[in-house]
Amino acid sequence: MEGYSPALLERIVSQGGRYAFKEAAHNLEELAGCKLSAVHVERLTERVGWELAAQRDEAAAAHKQGRLPRAHAHAPAAAAVMLDGGRLQTRAEPSPPGVMKPAWHEPKYACCLTLDTKPATSDPQPEPPAKFLDQKAVPQLVQELQRVRAPAKERQPASPPPRTKPQKKRTARRPRRWLVRTVVATMADVHEFKHLVAAEVQRRSLDRAQWKACVCDGQASNWTVYTEELKPLGFVGILDFLHLLAYLYGAAQAAGGSEGARWQRYCEWLRWAWNGRRDKLLLALNGAVATAGEPPDSAGENDPRRVVLTARNYVANNTDKMDYPRYRRLGLPLSSAPVESLIKQFNKRVKGSEKFWRSSAAEAILQVRAAQLSEDGRMERFWATPRHCRAANSRLSRLAA
């Protein structure tokens, strides 16, 4: 490709997948003595991204036809698939220099995990985590969730943390509970995305796991993938508990009363949710809706009546995915935090106030970044395969299809 050695090309694409092309070009010159323009780094990175996309799409096509080989003969004991959407800006394609027809687009992501967990005979954590009942910590947690979820034009930068004296000792990080992570990312709609996810699940034999879960927030597109592709394979649908917490806190505040009464209401609702007392929680939310009154059509999203009604509907629509004591006994995750963290890593590369992508270019960069963030050695295998072999395999796969 362009006459570069495989080692140098790998280094170029590694930088182009992680950093803005101008910064990548600067890094290459400074670290490797390789002087390239940002445009050239962009072209090379995109070409590799398109190769990765072609491999991914061929796997999805093979899955549809029932001929996709499994990369792992042995099934993991436990697995999870977590789904979510990000945000990036696009522009018209093709277009002259400058930004034509800018728009926000939601790329879709899947975080596929094998888990380091085991089932238990009893609930291993019958009480909610202390931070979920901390009157100072909860509002900050909810604010952060809302800041990330809000439309980009409404987002406010996070408040800088207060200055404190440097501490000599760092708090130990909680060990992660997964063994291997792989990533699916695309600009395509949910109807194509679901096939990409299904292919990755089969390729890794996650469908053969004894215990397996699909953890998402309440977005309908996430549950479309679950219902049509993962539920038939025996995956357990789990509503992300952190997003549920945010809805319950907002409704408890909107329902009125003194500060103490609102906090007490939230704590009670949260405990019911944590302990799987879904009927009791829904009954309380129905009562809050009746007390607040139905919001008129003109009511805004922050109208207390609207906030309470939205929380009630959120719970009512997802009650079947809120049996949290059972999920804890099975050793399954309650939060989709791993995919949220993953999206932040993607956003560092593709999202910014001055980044406007052509859709095809965004798709290519997403594939490079997804391969870099996957922990199954796929990027190493890609570079270990000579390019003429990759091209031949791609052509043969298309002919066979």
N, C-alpha and C positions, 0 to 999 in steps of 0.2 A: 504494500500500500504506500504509494508515493516514494518507493525506494528506501524507506526507513527500515532499520533492523527491527525484529520483533521486540527486543528489549527496549529500544528507544520508543517505539510506538506504544508499548504498554505504559511507559512512563508518561507519555504525552496524554493518553486517554485517562490515566489515573488522575492527573491534575485537572483535565477538562471535566471530569465527572464530579469532582469535589469543589472546584472553585470557579468563579466567573472567569470567562475565557481570557480577559485581559490580565487578571491576577495569575491565572495558570501559566500564561506565556512568560510573565515576569519570573515566576518560580522556576520554570524550566531553564531560563537563561542564567538565573542566579545559582541554582543548585546543580544543574547538569551542563551548563555551558552551551545549551542548545537554543539558538536564537530563532524564534518563530513568531509570526504575527498572531494576534488574537484570532483573526479570521481563519487562519490555517489550523490552529488548535481546535476551533469550532468545527471545521469541516471534518477533520480526522475523528474527533470524538463522536460526531453525529453518525459517521459511517459505521463505526463499531456499534453504536446504539441501534442502528437499523439491522445489523447482523444479529444482534441479540434479540431484537423484536421478531425477526423472521424465525429464529429458533423457537421462541416462545409461542408464536402463532402456529407453527407446525405441530408443536406438542398439543396445543388446544384442538387442532383439527384431527390429530390422531386419537385424542381422547373421545371426540364425538363419534369417531368411527370404531371405537372399541379396540384400538391397536396400539395404545400408548404403553410402552414398557415401564415397569416400575424400577426406579433407581435403587430401591432398598427392599431386599427380600424379607427382612424381619420387621414386623410391625412394632411401633413404639408402644409402651404401656399406656401413655396418656398424651393427648395432643390438643391443641386449640388453634382456631382460626379467628382472627380479629379483623374486622372490616371498618373502614372509615374513609372519609374524603378530605382532601386538602384544598388548596386554593392557589391559583397562579393567574397571571395576566397573559392574554393572547392578543395577537394583532392579525390583520388580514393577510391571507396567503394566496398568491404572491402579492407583494406590495412594493412600491418604490421606497427609497430611503425615507425614514421617518416612521411614525406609528399611525397606521390607518385602521379604523374601526376597533379600537381597544375594547376588551371585554374581560370579565372575570370568568374563569373556568374552574371546575372542580375535578381534579384528577382523583382517581379511586385507588385505594391501597388495601392490600391484604397482608397481614403479618401471620405467617404460618409457623407454629411452634411445636416442638416436642417438649414435654413437660417433665420436670423433676419433682413429681408429686405422687402420693399414694393415698388410697381411700382409707377412711377411718370408720370404726364402728359407731362412734358418737360424734356429735358436732365438735370439731376441734377449737372453735372460737365462738361460743354462744353469745358473748358480749361484743358490741361494736368496738372498733378501735377507738382509743381515747381521743384521737384527734378529730373524730367525727362528732364528738360531744364536747369539744372545746369551744367555748363561746367566742374566743378571739380568733381561733384558727379557722373555724368553719366559714365565716364571711369572706376571709381571704381566699380560701379554696374555691368558693362559689364565684367570686369575682374573677379569678384566673380562668375558670372554666368558661364563664360568659365572655371574657375578653377574647379567648381563642376562638369561640364559636360565632362571635358577632360578625356580620358582614364587614369586609375590609374597610370600607369607607366610614364605618361607625366605630372601628377599633381605636382604642386609646392606648398609647404605650404604657407598659407596666410601670408602676411607680418604683423608683429606685429604692433599694432596701436602706433602712436607716444605718448611719455609720456606727460601727461598733469597734471596740478594740480587737485587734487580731488575736485569735485564740491559738494557743500552742497545740492543742489536740483537736483533730478532726473527728467528727462523729462517723462511726463506721457505717458504711453503706449496707443496706439490706441486700443479701445475696439474691441474685436473680433466680427465678424458679423455672427457667426454661433451659434446655440443653442445646438445641440448634434452632436458629431462626432463618427462614427464607422469606423473600419479599416478592409480591406481585404489585406492579404499578402500571397504570394506563390512563390515557386521556379518553378512552372509549366509553360508551354508555354502559349501563348496568347489564344489558343483555349480552354484550361481548365480555364484560368483566367477569360475569359468573362462570363462563366457560374457561377463562384463564385460571380462576381460582380452583375450579373442579379439576383441571389438569394438574395443577401443582399439588393438590391434595392426593390425587392418585399416584403421581410420580413419586412422592415421598411416603406412600403407604399410610398416610394419616388416617384414611378411612378404615384401616384395619386395627386402629388403636382400641384398646378395651374401654378406655374412658376418653371421651372427646367432646369438646364444647365449641360453640360459636358465640363469641362475646362481642356485642355491639351496643351503640346507643340506640335511640328510638327511630332513627331515620328509616323510612320505608324502603329505600333502595337496598340498605344492608340486609333487611329481612327478606327481600326478594331473593337475594343470593342464597340465604339460609334455607328458605322454604323450597326453592326449586332445585338446589344442588346439594346442600349439606344435610338437611333434615332427613331425606331418604337414605342417607348413609349412616344414620344413627347419631348424628351430632346433637348435643343438647343446646338449645337456644338459651342464652343468658343475657339479661338486660344489664348493661354496665351500671354498677352500683353508684359510682361517683356522679354520673349524670342524674340518676334518680335522686340522689341526695340534694343536688342543686335545685331540682324542681320542688322537692318537699320543703326545703328551706325558704324558697321564694314564696310558696303558697302559705306557709305558716306565718311569714311576715305580713303578707297581703291580707290575711284573714282578720287582722286588727287586734286591738287590745293593748295592754301595757307591754313594755319591753320584756318583762319577766314572763308574762303570759304567752307572748309570741315564741320566746325561746323554749318554754316548757312544752308548748304545742309541737314545735319542731322535734324536740328530743323524743317525745312520745311517738310521733309518726315514724321517726327514724328507727326506733327500736322495733316497732311493729314490722317495718319493712325488713330489717335485718333478721328478724326471727320468723319471717315467712307468714306473718299474720295478715295476709293480703285482703281478706274479706273485711277485717276490722279497719284496715287502712283505707280501703275504698269507701266504706261506710262513712268514715270521718270526713273524707274529702267531699263526698256527696253532701254531707251536712254543711260543710264550709261553703260549697257552691250555693246551696239553698239560702244560707244566711247572707251571703254577699249579693246574691241576685244575678240573673243572667246579664252578661255585658251586651250593650247595644252594638250594632254593626259598626258604629263610629268609634267604639272604644279602642284605644291604642294598646300596644303590646304590654305597656307598663301599667295599664289600668288594673287596680287590685282585683276587680271582677274577672278580667281576662286572665290574670296570672293564676288565680285559683282554678278557674275552669280548665286552663291548659294543663295544669298539674294533674287534675282529676282525669282528664282524657289520656294523658301520658300513662298513668297507672292503669286505667281501664283497658287501654290498648295493648298493654304488655304484661298483664297479670300472669299469664301462663309462662312467663320467662323470669319470674321473681321468686322461685322456690329456693332461696339462698341457703337455708340449713342443709338441704339435700346436696346442693352443689359443693358446699364445704366438706361434707362427708365423703363425697366422691373425689375430693382433691382437685376440683376444677376452679379456675380463676373467676373472680367476681368483677374484675375491672379490666377494661381494655387499655390500660395505661401503656403497655408495650407498643401498641399501634399509634397511640398519641405521641409517644416519644419518637417513634419512627418518622411520623409526619414532620415533626420539628426538624429532623435531620434532612428530609427532602426540602423543606421550606428554605433552609439555609442556602440551598443551591438554586432553587427555581423561583422563589418568591421574593419580590422586592418592588419598591415603588417605581423603579426605573427598568425593570425587567419585563419585556413584552415579547412573548414567544410565538413563533409560527407553530401551529399545532403539531406538524410532523417533526419539527426540531425538538419540541418539548417531549414528545413521545420517545424520541431517540435518547435524550438525556435522562429521562426517567428510567430507561432500561439499563443504562450504564450505572446509574446510582443504585438501582435495585440490586444489580449483580454485586456491586461493591458492599452493600449492606447485608447481603445474604451470607450465611456462615457455613455453607455446604461446599465451599471451594469451587463454585461455578466459574468465577472469574479466572482462577488459576487454570482450570480445565480449558477455558476458552483460549487463553494464550498458549497453552501447551499443544493445541491442535493447529497444525499449519493452515494458513488461510485458504490455500487451494483445496484442502480437504473439507473445510467448513463450507466453501462455496459449492463443492461437488455434492456434499450431503444435502445441502439446501435444495439444489436442483433436483436430485433424485427424490427427495421427499415431496416436492411439488408435483413431479410427474406421477408418483404413486398415488397422490391424492386425486 
